[in-house]
């Protein structure tokens, strides 16, 4: 039978025939004819020159060289009033990791104010003052060269290189004063959050031309009470920021939400360390450092700006800006003020305290969530505090009166107060005792009992009403994160795993001005525990002018403490089970009046989730590595010898009113 298959040629002969055929084809084929139709030219110019002759400013983008040769992308915006023989102007600079180009191009307009609407630009004051505006990318971000390091430490043990944010600021100012012909040679620096940390760095070995520093809501100590930890409890809600900020130069790697409710997403991951592994965060050098340093060791201590600046007098007029409901950096501004004011022999250090969220001083300060202040507090501050401060020191205008040492908005009465110092010397510590019957009593006596609750890591207390939207600033997407500290606390007060103590109705105002201090005497059946203490203003049952505020529970001050650091922040130690132990920790500063008809409440709980990672309540060396089996229920007791130390003004009459 004849095979249907053809015989296979031997390999050498087959290859030879193929090569020969290919050679024949190549010699006989000719190139295709040229196309017979005309070209269609591109409509995009090689370089577009915008027609800006009608603009009231000129924008320049330059690469400024640093002492190590790295060049930093810098946008310079010069008002035309300072050009062509006009009066020379001071420079107001912001250094940022958030994209200088986008922060200075928010609108296509011929008017300067419309493009200065970025995250940390007080556009009205800048334009009215005629300042030259400079915004610069820090090294390693967006248009700048070099390597990015989160909050790059000063040259020293944590940074062996010769460059840091202090030297970069110095080199930038040196270049600007020599290469911007429209300047009068005086420079200021202003910014919020990370951009507020950088004006603090500028105070270390400042350039002689630096005349003003305005750190607004600055990152100061990432472990004690700002972005990364609070008294040892990890702020896992900021993991999305860590990823977007540190893994790419242009923040192009975006965090994703796997659940509509962030509470579910963090619960399903288990520990913060496990969630980081799931999202690939271990690729980030900064995240690896966070995992390696859960305690307050030299890594965190040597970066703390309050400790750094306390070592030398501040020679540059400095205006620290603090927000009473700052969800990111509620610790830093007041900590720096307390650290540097004692060395301020020439009265160059000032503090402003406003009723805002993070960065709220540059927006509309008429309200915060459900709270209404009766006026635009932010506009008042910009016009009455920031504007004259800049004019006096940046323009050198001695005819402008100096601002008060402290300008503080008093919540409750909703009035601005000009003060000689902070905290007020007249504020005296008085104990608000947590006693039998779930009562809070000012100046009362302790009793021998306790209140008890069960803390279950499987059902942690939410930090706000669920569903909890993702961390963010877009209200249109339901991202109401910036104002959550002013949320109604009634959901928590109704839970069985929250101990609640409340005063009788006040018959006279009770004013506090300073830092409340939690003094808990508490026990746990576990070997580790978190303690959250919240000081709350309870509104009357009915508020005629604002019905929705009836019974509102407004958190005036609150914070968390990780029990393993009871004996010292540097080293974690297990807790003795079922033993009453003392925990003392400061709460964020407050300037508040509890009005007649209101009540004072204290809530104590053992989780604040998912803002902070869960404590397993079983001691493990590093909670980032906690396993599901480590998380155990615990019985918590709050003893009636506990109290919150309130900085009361006119303490005698306040205690009488509370009783």
C-alpha positions as CSV (number, residue, x, y, z in Angstrom):
1,X,0.0,0.0,0.0
2,X,1.4,3.4,-1.0
3,X,2.0,5.7,1.9
4,X,0.1,9.0,1.8
5,X,3.1,10.8,3.3
6,X,6.0,12.2,1.3
7,X,9.5,11.2,2.4
8,X,11.3,13.7,4.6
9,X,14.5,15.1,3.1
10,X,17.7,14.7,5.0
11,X,18.4,17.8,7.2
12,X,21.6,19.1,5.5
13,X,20.1,18.9,2.0
14,X,16.9,20.5,3.2
15,X,18.7,23.5,4.7
16,X,20.9,23.9,1.6
17,X,17.9,24.0,-0.7
18,X,16.2,26.6,1.6
19,X,19.2,28.9,1.6
20,X,19.6,28.6,-2.2
21,X,15.9,29.4,-2.7
22,X,16.1,32.4,-0.4
23,X,19.2,33.8,-2.2
24,X,17.4,33.4,-5.6
25,X,14.4,35.3,-4.3
26,X,16.5,38.1,-2.9
27,X,18.3,38.6,-6.2
28,X,15.1,38.6,-8.4
29,X,12.8,40.9,-6.2
30,X,12.9,44.6,-6.7
31,X,12.0,47.4,-4.1
32,X,8.4,48.6,-4.2
33,X,7.7,51.8,-5.9
34,X,7.6,55.1,-3.9
35,X,4.1,56.1,-2.9
36,X,2.5,58.5,-5.5
37,X,0.4,60.6,-2.9
38,X,1.4,63.8,-1.1
39,X,2.4,63.8,2.6
40,X,-0.1,65.0,5.2
41,X,1.9,67.2,7.6
42,X,1.5,66.8,11.4
43,X,-0.7,69.5,13.0
44,X,1.3,69.5,16.2
45,X,4.1,72.1,16.4
46,X,7.5,70.9,17.4
47,X,7.3,73.3,20.4
48,X,4.2,75.3,21.3
49,X,4.7,78.9,22.6
50,X,1.7,80.0,24.6
51,X,0.4,83.5,24.0
52,X,0.7,85.0,27.5
53,X,1.1,88.7,26.8
54,X,-2.2,89.4,28.6
55,X,-1.3,87.4,31.7
56,X,-0.6,89.3,34.9
57,X,2.3,86.9,35.7
58,X,5.2,85.1,34.1
59,X,5.9,81.5,34.8
60,X,9.3,80.0,34.5
61,X,10.4,76.4,35.1
62,X,14.1,75.8,35.9
63,X,16.3,73.0,37.2
64,X,18.2,74.3,40.2
65,X,21.5,72.5,41.0
66,X,22.2,71.4,44.5
67,X,25.7,71.0,46.0
68,X,25.9,67.4,45.0
69,X,25.0,68.1,41.4
70,X,21.4,66.9,41.6
71,X,18.9,69.3,39.9
72,X,15.5,70.1,41.4
73,X,12.5,71.0,39.3
74,X,11.3,74.5,40.3
75,X,8.4,76.6,39.1
76,X,8.9,80.3,39.5
77,X,5.8,82.6,39.1
78,X,6.6,86.3,39.0
79,X,3.8,88.9,39.2
80,X,4.2,91.4,36.3
81,X,3.9,94.2,38.9
82,X,7.4,93.2,40.0
83,X,8.8,93.3,36.5
84,X,10.0,96.0,34.1
85,X,11.1,98.5,36.8
86,X,8.4,97.6,39.3
87,X,9.0,97.3,43.0
88,X,11.0,94.2,43.7
89,X,9.1,91.5,45.6
90,X,9.9,88.9,48.2
91,X,9.8,85.2,47.4
92,X,7.3,82.8,49.1
93,X,8.4,79.2,48.5
94,X,6.9,75.8,49.0
95,X,8.9,72.6,48.7
96,X,6.8,69.6,48.0
97,X,6.7,65.9,47.1
98,X,3.3,66.4,45.4
99,X,4.2,67.7,41.9
100,X,5.1,71.3,41.6
101,X,3.8,71.5,38.0
102,X,0.2,70.4,38.9
103,X,0.2,72.6,42.0
104,X,0.8,75.7,39.9
105,X,-1.5,74.9,36.9
106,X,-4.9,74.3,38.3
107,X,-6.6,76.6,35.8
108,X,-5.9,78.0,32.3
109,X,-6.3,81.7,33.1
110,X,-4.6,85.0,32.7
111,X,-5.0,85.7,36.4
112,X,-2.4,84.7,38.9
113,X,-4.8,83.7,41.7
114,X,-6.6,81.1,39.6
115,X,-3.5,79.0,39.2
116,X,-2.5,79.1,42.8
117,X,-5.3,76.9,44.1
118,X,-3.2,73.9,45.0
119,X,-3.3,71.9,48.1
120,X,-1.2,74.3,50.3
121,X,-1.3,77.7,48.7
122,X,-3.1,80.6,50.5
123,X,-3.7,82.1,47.1
124,X,-5.6,85.2,48.3
125,X,-2.8,86.3,50.6
126,X,-0.1,85.5,48.1
127,X,-1.7,87.5,45.3
128,X,-2.7,90.4,47.5
129,X,0.8,90.6,48.8
130,X,2.5,90.6,45.4
131,X,4.8,87.8,46.3
132,X,6.9,85.8,43.8
133,X,5.7,82.3,44.1
134,X,8.1,79.4,44.0
135,X,7.1,75.7,44.1
136,X,9.8,73.0,44.0
137,X,9.7,69.2,43.7
138,X,11.9,67.7,46.4
139,X,14.6,65.4,45.2
140,X,13.4,62.1,43.8
141,X,9.9,63.2,43.1
142,X,8.2,64.2,39.8
143,X,10.4,66.5,37.8
144,X,13.4,66.5,40.2
145,X,16.5,64.4,40.0
146,X,17.9,62.3,42.7
147,X,16.7,59.7,45.2
148,X,13.5,60.0,47.3
149,X,13.6,59.1,50.9
150,X,10.4,59.6,53.1
151,X,11.1,62.6,55.3
152,X,14.8,62.4,54.4
153,X,16.6,62.8,57.7
154,X,19.3,65.3,58.3
155,X,22.9,64.4,57.6
156,X,24.0,62.1,60.3
157,X,23.5,58.5,61.5
158,X,20.4,58.0,59.4
159,X,21.7,59.8,56.4
160,X,25.4,59.5,55.5
161,X,25.1,61.7,52.4
162,X,26.0,65.4,52.6
163,X,22.6,66.5,51.5
164,X,19.2,66.7,53.2
165,X,16.2,69.0,53.1
166,X,18.1,71.7,55.1
167,X,20.9,71.9,52.6
168,X,18.5,71.6,49.6
169,X,16.5,74.6,51.0
170,X,19.7,76.6,51.5
171,X,21.0,75.8,48.0
172,X,17.6,76.7,46.5
173,X,17.5,80.1,48.3
174,X,21.0,80.8,47.3
175,X,20.2,80.2,43.6
176,X,16.9,82.2,43.7
177,X,18.4,85.3,45.3
178,X,21.1,85.4,42.6
179,X,19.0,84.4,39.6
180,X,15.6,85.9,40.0
181,X,16.1,89.6,39.1
182,X,12.7,90.6,40.3
183,X,13.3,89.6,44.0
184,X,14.2,91.9,46.9
185,X,16.3,89.2,48.3
186,X,14.0,88.1,51.1
187,X,12.6,84.6,51.1
188,X,9.9,82.8,53.1
189,X,8.8,79.2,53.1
190,X,5.2,77.9,53.7
191,X,3.5,74.5,53.5
192,X,1.1,72.0,54.9
193,X,1.7,68.5,56.2
194,X,4.7,67.0,54.4
195,X,5.1,70.5,52.9
196,X,4.9,71.8,56.5
197,X,7.7,69.5,57.6
198,X,10.0,71.1,55.1
199,X,9.7,74.7,56.6
200,X,10.8,73.1,59.9
201,X,13.8,71.6,58.1
202,X,14.6,75.0,56.7
203,X,15.1,76.3,60.2
204,X,18.1,74.0,60.7
205,X,21.1,76.2,59.6
206,X,18.9,78.6,57.8
207,X,20.0,80.7,54.8
208,X,20.5,84.4,55.8
209,X,17.9,85.4,53.2
210,X,15.2,83.2,54.9
211,X,13.0,85.7,56.8
212,X,9.9,83.7,57.4
213,X,8.8,80.1,58.0
214,X,5.2,79.0,58.2
215,X,4.8,75.3,59.0
216,X,1.1,74.4,58.8
217,X,0.0,71.1,60.2
218,X,3.6,69.8,59.9
219,X,4.7,66.2,60.2
220,X,6.9,66.3,63.3
221,X,7.2,63.0,65.0
222,X,5.9,60.0,63.0
223,X,5.8,57.7,66.0
224,X,4.6,59.8,68.9
225,X,1.5,61.2,67.4
226,X,1.6,62.1,63.7
227,X,1.3,60.0,60.5
228,X,2.6,56.6,61.3
229,X,1.9,55.7,64.9
230,X,0.2,57.2,68.0
231,X,1.9,56.1,71.2
232,X,2.9,52.9,69.5
233,X,-0.4,52.0,67.8
234,X,0.1,51.8,64.0
235,X,-2.0,54.0,61.8
236,X,-2.7,51.4,59.2
237,X,-5.2,53.7,57.4
238,X,-2.1,55.4,56.0
239,X,-0.8,52.4,54.2
240,X,-2.4,53.6,51.0
241,X,-0.4,56.9,51.3
242,X,2.8,55.0,51.9
243,X,2.3,52.9,48.7
244,X,1.4,55.8,46.5
245,X,4.1,58.1,47.8
246,X,7.2,55.9,47.9
247,X,7.1,53.3,45.2
248,X,7.2,55.5,42.1
249,X,8.6,58.9,41.3
250,X,5.3,60.3,40.1
251,X,2.8,58.5,42.5
252,X,1.5,56.4,39.6
253,X,1.1,53.1,41.6
254,X,-2.4,53.5,43.1
255,X,-3.8,51.7,46.1
256,X,-7.0,49.9,45.5
257,X,-10.0,49.2,47.7
258,X,-11.1,45.6,47.7
259,X,-14.3,46.3,49.7
260,X,-16.8,49.1,49.8
261,X,-16.2,49.3,53.6
262,X,-12.6,49.7,54.6
263,X,-13.4,47.9,57.9
264,X,-14.0,44.7,55.9
265,X,-10.8,45.1,53.9
266,X,-8.6,45.5,56.9
267,X,-10.3,42.7,58.9
268,X,-10.0,40.2,56.1
269,X,-6.2,40.9,55.8
270,X,-5.6,40.2,59.5
271,X,-2.6,42.2,60.5
272,X,-1.2,45.3,58.8
273,X,2.0,43.3,58.1
274,X,-0.1,40.7,56.2
275,X,-1.9,43.4,54.2
276,X,1.4,45.0,53.3
277,X,2.6,41.6,52.0
278,X,-0.6,41.1,50.0
279,X,-0.1,44.5,48.3
280,X,3.6,44.2,47.6
281,X,4.6,46.9,50.0
282,X,7.7,45.0,51.0
283,X,9.3,46.4,47.8
284,X,9.3,49.8,49.5
285,X,12.3,50.7,51.6
286,X,10.3,52.9,53.9
287,X,7.7,50.2,54.5
288,X,10.5,47.8,55.5
289,X,11.8,50.4,57.9
290,X,8.3,50.7,59.5
291,X,8.2,46.9,60.0
292,X,11.7,46.9,61.5
293,X,11.0,49.8,64.0
294,X,7.7,49.3,65.8
295,X,9.1,50.8,68.9
296,X,10.3,54.4,69.6
297,X,13.9,53.6,69.0
298,X,16.7,55.9,67.6
299,X,15.3,55.6,64.1
300,X,12.2,57.6,65.1
301,X,13.8,59.7,67.9
302,X,16.5,61.1,65.7
303,X,14.0,62.3,63.1
304,X,11.6,64.0,65.5
305,X,11.7,67.7,64.5
306,X,10.7,69.0,67.9
307,X,13.7,67.3,69.4
308,X,16.0,68.6,66.7
309,X,14.9,72.2,66.9
310,X,14.9,72.3,70.7
311,X,18.7,72.0,70.5
312,X,19.2,75.5,69.1
313,X,17.4,78.9,69.2
314,X,15.1,79.6,66.2
315,X,16.4,82.7,64.5
316,X,13.8,83.0,61.8
317,X,10.3,84.3,62.5
318,X,8.1,81.2,62.6
319,X,4.4,80.8,62.6
320,X,3.2,77.3,63.6
321,X,-0.3,76.5,62.5
322,X,-2.4,73.8,64.3
323,X,-5.8,72.4,63.6
324,X,-8.0,71.2,66.5
325,X,-9.5,68.4,64.4
326,X,-6.4,67.4,62.3
327,X,-6.8,63.8,61.3
328,X,-3.1,63.5,60.2
329,X,-0.7,65.6,62.2
330,X,-2.5,66.6,65.4
331,X,0.6,66.2,67.5
332,X,3.3,68.1,65.6
333,X,2.7,71.9,65.7
334,X,2.1,72.2,69.4
335,X,5.0,69.8,70.2
336,X,7.3,72.0,68.2
337,X,6.0,75.2,69.9
338,X,6.5,73.6,73.3
339,X,10.1,72.6,72.3
340,X,11.3,75.9,70.8
341,X,9.4,78.6,72.6
342,X,11.6,78.4,75.8
343,X,14.6,79.4,73.7
344,X,12.8,82.2,71.9
345,X,14.4,85.2,73.5
346,X,13.4,87.6,70.7
347,X,9.8,86.6,70.4
348,X,10.1,85.2,66.9
349,X,8.0,82.1,67.5
350,X,4.2,82.3,67.1
351,X,1.3,79.8,67.3
352,X,-2.1,79.8,65.7
353,X,-4.8,77.3,66.6
354,X,-7.9,77.0,64.4
355,X,-11.1,74.9,64.4
356,X,-10.1,73.1,61.2
357,X,-9.3,69.7,59.8
358,X,-5.9,69.0,58.2
359,X,-5.0,72.0,56.0
360,X,-8.3,73.7,56.7
361,X,-6.7,77.1,57.1
362,X,-6.6,77.6,53.4
363,X,-10.2,76.7,52.6
364,X,-13.6,77.7,53.9
365,X,-13.5,77.7,57.7
366,X,-17.2,78.3,58.3
367,X,-18.0,74.8,59.3
368,X,-16.6,71.3,59.9
369,X,-19.0,68.5,59.3
370,X,-22.0,69.3,61.4
371,X,-20.2,72.1,63.3
372,X,-20.9,75.7,62.4
373,X,-18.7,78.4,63.6
374,X,-20.7,81.5,62.7
375,X,-18.0,83.0,60.4
376,X,-15.3,81.9,58.0
377,X,-12.6,81.3,60.6
378,X,-10.0,80.4,57.9
379,X,-10.5,83.6,56.0
380,X,-10.3,85.6,59.2
381,X,-7.0,83.8,60.0
382,X,-5.5,84.4,56.6
383,X,-6.4,88.1,56.6
384,X,-5.8,88.9,60.2
385,X,-2.8,86.7,61.1
386,X,-1.0,85.3,58.1
387,X,-1.2,88.4,55.9
388,X,0.3,90.8,58.5
389,X,2.8,88.2,59.6
390,X,4.2,87.9,56.1
391,X,4.1,91.6,55.4
392,X,6.0,92.5,58.6
393,X,8.8,89.9,58.3
394,X,8.9,89.0,54.6
395,X,8.5,92.5,53.3
396,X,10.4,94.0,56.2
397,X,7.4,96.4,56.9
398,X,7.8,97.5,60.5
399,X,4.7,99.6,60.3
400,X,2.6,96.4,60.4
401,X,1.9,95.5,64.0
402,X,3.3,92.2,65.2
403,X,0.7,89.5,65.6
404,X,0.0,88.1,69.1
405,X,2.2,85.3,70.3
406,X,-0.8,82.9,70.2
407,X,-4.0,83.3,68.3
408,X,-6.4,80.5,69.3
409,X,-10.0,79.9,68.3
410,X,-12.1,79.0,71.3
411,X,-14.6,76.3,70.3
412,X,-17.9,76.3,72.1
413,X,-18.1,80.1,72.3
414,X,-16.7,80.3,68.7
415,X,-14.5,83.3,69.4
416,X,-10.9,84.1,68.5
417,X,-8.6,84.8,71.4
418,X,-5.3,86.6,71.4
419,X,-3.1,85.0,74.1
420,X,0.4,85.7,75.5
421,X,1.3,82.0,75.7
422,X,0.2,78.4,75.3
423,X,-1.0,76.7,77.3
424,X,-2.5,79.5,79.4
425,X,-0.7,80.1,82.7
426,X,-4.2,80.4,84.3
427,X,-5.1,76.9,83.2
428,X,-4.8,74.5,86.2
429,X,-5.0,70.7,86.2
430,X,-8.2,69.4,87.6
431,X,-9.2,65.7,87.7
432,X,-12.3,64.7,85.8
433,X,-12.9,61.4,87.7
434,X,-14.5,58.3,86.2
435,X,-16.5,56.9,89.1
436,X,-19.4,54.6,90.0
437,X,-22.6,54.8,88.1
438,X,-20.7,55.7,84.9
439,X,-20.4,59.2,86.2
440,X,-17.7,61.8,85.3
441,X,-17.1,64.2,88.2
442,X,-14.9,67.3,88.2
443,X,-12.8,67.5,91.2
444,X,-14.6,64.6,92.9
445,X,-13.1,61.7,94.9
446,X,-12.1,58.4,93.6
447,X,-14.0,55.2,94.6
448,X,-12.9,51.6,94.8
449,X,-14.9,50.0,92.1
450,X,-14.5,49.5,88.4
451,X,-16.4,49.2,85.1
452,X,-15.8,46.2,82.9
453,X,-16.1,45.3,79.2
454,X,-15.0,42.6,76.9
455,X,-12.7,43.6,74.0
456,X,-13.0,41.3,71.0
457,X,-10.4,41.7,68.2
458,X,-12.9,39.8,66.0
459,X,-15.3,42.7,66.4
460,X,-13.2,45.9,67.0
461,X,-14.7,49.2,67.6
462,X,-15.0,51.3,64.4
463,X,-13.3,54.7,64.5
464,X,-16.4,56.1,62.7
465,X,-19.8,55.0,61.6
466,X,-19.8,52.2,59.0
467,X,-19.5,51.8,56.1
468,X,-16.1,53.4,56.3
469,X,-15.1,55.0,53.0
470,X,-11.5,54.8,51.8
471,X,-8.9,57.3,53.0
472,X,-9.1,60.3,50.8
473,X,-10.1,63.9,50.2
474,X,-12.8,63.7,47.5
475,X,-16.2,64.4,49.1
476,X,-17.9,63.6,45.8
477,X,-16.6,60.0,46.3
478,X,-17.8,59.9,49.9
479,X,-14.3,60.3,51.2
480,X,-15.1,62.4,54.2
481,X,-11.9,61.5,56.0
482,X,-10.7,65.0,56.8
483,X,-13.6,65.8,59.1
484,X,-14.1,62.4,60.9
485,X,-12.6,63.7,64.2
486,X,-15.7,65.9,64.5
487,X,-18.1,63.0,63.8
488,X,-20.9,62.2,66.3
489,X,-19.6,59.6,68.8
490,X,-23.0,58.2,69.8
491,X,-22.4,55.0,67.9
492,X,-19.5,54.2,70.2
493,X,-21.2,55.2,73.4
494,X,-24.0,52.7,72.8
495,X,-21.6,49.7,72.4
496,X,-21.0,47.2,75.2
497,X,-17.3,47.2,74.6
498,X,-17.0,51.0,75.3
499,X,-16.9,52.2,78.9
500,X,-18.8,55.6,79.0
501,X,-18.7,58.1,81.9
502,X,-20.8,61.3,81.7
503,X,-21.2,64.4,84.0
504,X,-24.4,65.9,85.2
505,X,-25.8,68.8,83.1
506,X,-23.5,71.9,83.5
507,X,-25.0,75.0,85.1
508,X,-22.1,77.3,84.1
509,X,-19.4,77.2,81.4
510,X,-16.3,75.0,81.8
511,X,-13.3,76.2,79.9
512,X,-10.2,74.1,79.1
513,X,-7.1,75.5,77.4
514,X,-4.2,73.1,76.9
515,X,-3.5,69.4,76.8
516,X,-5.8,67.0,78.6
517,X,-3.9,64.0,80.1
518,X,-5.4,60.5,80.5
519,X,-4.6,58.8,83.8
520,X,-6.1,55.3,83.5
521,X,-5.9,52.6,86.1
522,X,-6.9,49.6,84.2
523,X,-6.4,45.8,83.9
524,X,-6.7,43.3,81.1
525,X,-7.0,39.5,81.1
526,X,-4.7,39.4,78.2
527,X,-1.0,40.2,78.1
528,X,-1.2,43.3,75.8
529,X,-3.9,45.9,75.3
530,X,-4.7,49.2,73.6
531,X,-6.4,52.0,75.5
532,X,-8.4,54.7,73.7
533,X,-9.6,57.7,75.7
534,X,-12.0,60.3,74.2
535,X,-13.0,63.6,75.9
536,X,-16.5,64.5,74.5
537,X,-18.9,67.5,74.7
538,X,-22.4,66.2,74.8
539,X,-24.9,68.7,73.5
540,X,-28.4,69.3,75.0
541,X,-31.1,66.9,73.9
542,X,-32.6,69.6,71.8
543,X,-30.8,72.4,70.0
544,X,-33.4,74.8,68.5
545,X,-31.1,76.5,66.1
546,X,-29.7,73.2,64.8
547,X,-32.1,70.4,65.5
548,X,-29.6,67.8,64.1
549,X,-27.2,68.8,66.9
550,X,-29.6,67.6,69.6
551,X,-27.6,65.1,71.8
552,X,-24.6,65.4,69.5
553,X,-21.4,63.9,71.0
554,X,-18.5,66.0,69.8
555,X,-15.0,64.6,70.5
556,X,-12.9,67.5,71.8
557,X,-9.8,65.5,72.3
558,X,-8.9,61.8,72.0
559,X,-6.0,59.4,71.4
560,X,-4.8,55.9,71.7
561,X,-2.0,54.2,73.8
562,X,-0.5,50.8,73.2
563,X,-0.2,49.1,76.5
564,X,3.1,47.3,75.8
565,X,4.9,50.7,76.1
566,X,3.6,51.5,79.6
567,X,7.1,51.2,81.1
568,X,8.8,53.0,78.2
569,X,8.4,53.7,74.5
570,X,11.7,52.2,73.5
571,X,11.0,48.6,74.5
572,X,7.8,46.6,74.3
573,X,6.9,44.5,77.4
574,X,4.0,42.2,78.1
575,X,1.4,43.3,80.6
576,X,0.7,41.4,83.8
577,X,-2.7,39.8,83.4
578,X,-5.6,40.9,85.6
579,X,-3.5,43.4,87.4
580,X,-4.5,47.1,87.8
581,X,-1.8,49.1,86.1
582,X,-1.3,52.9,85.6
583,X,-1.3,54.4,82.1
584,X,-0.6,58.1,81.6
585,X,-0.6,59.7,78.2
586,X,-1.3,63.1,76.8
587,X,-4.3,63.9,74.5
588,X,-4.3,66.5,71.7
589,X,-4.5,70.1,72.8
590,X,-7.9,71.7,73.2
591,X,-9.3,75.2,73.5
592,X,-12.9,74.6,74.3
593,X,-15.8,75.8,76.5
594,X,-18.4,73.2,77.6
595,X,-21.4,75.4,77.7
596,X,-24.3,75.4,80.3
597,X,-26.8,72.8,79.4
598,X,-24.1,70.5,78.0
599,X,-22.4,67.5,79.7
600,X,-18.8,66.2,79.7
601,X,-18.3,62.6,78.6
602,X,-15.3,60.3,78.6
603,X,-15.3,57.1,76.5
604,X,-12.7,54.3,77.1
605,X,-12.3,51.5,74.6
606,X,-9.6,49.1,73.4
607,X,-9.7,49.4,69.6
608,X,-10.1,52.2,67.1
609,X,-10.4,50.3,63.8
610,X,-9.3,50.3,61.1
611,X,-7.6,53.7,61.8
612,X,-5.2,51.7,64.0
613,X,-4.2,48.1,63.6
614,X,-5.7,45.7,66.1
615,X,-3.8,44.7,69.2
616,X,-3.9,40.9,69.5
617,X,-4.3,41.3,73.3
618,X,-1.7,38.5,73.4
619,X,1.8,39.8,73.6
620,X,3.9,39.1,70.5
621,X,7.3,40.6,69.8
622,X,6.1,42.5,66.7
623,X,2.4,43.0,66.0
624,X,3.1,43.4,62.3
625,X,3.8,39.7,62.3
626,X,0.8,38.6,64.5
627,X,-0.9,35.4,63.4
628,X,-4.7,34.9,63.4
629,X,-4.3,32.6,66.5
630,X,-2.7,35.4,68.5
631,X,-5.9,37.5,68.5
632,X,-7.9,36.8,71.7
633,X,-10.8,38.3,73.6
634,X,-9.9,40.1,76.8
635,X,-11.8,41.3,79.8
636,X,-10.9,44.9,80.4
637,X,-11.5,46.8,83.7
638,X,-11.4,50.6,84.1
639,X,-11.0,51.3,87.8
640,X,-12.7,54.3,89.4
641,X,-9.4,55.7,90.5
642,X,-9.0,56.7,86.8
643,X,-9.3,60.3,85.7
644,X,-8.6,62.7,82.9
645,X,-6.6,65.7,83.9
646,X,-8.2,68.8,82.4
647,X,-6.4,72.1,82.0
648,X,-9.2,74.2,83.5
649,X,-9.4,78.0,83.4
650,X,-11.0,79.4,86.5
651,X,-11.0,75.9,87.9
652,X,-12.9,76.6,91.1
653,X,-16.0,78.0,89.5
654,X,-15.8,75.2,86.8
655,X,-15.8,72.5,89.4
656,X,-18.7,74.1,91.2
657,X,-20.7,74.3,88.0
658,X,-20.1,70.7,87.2
659,X,-21.3,69.6,90.6
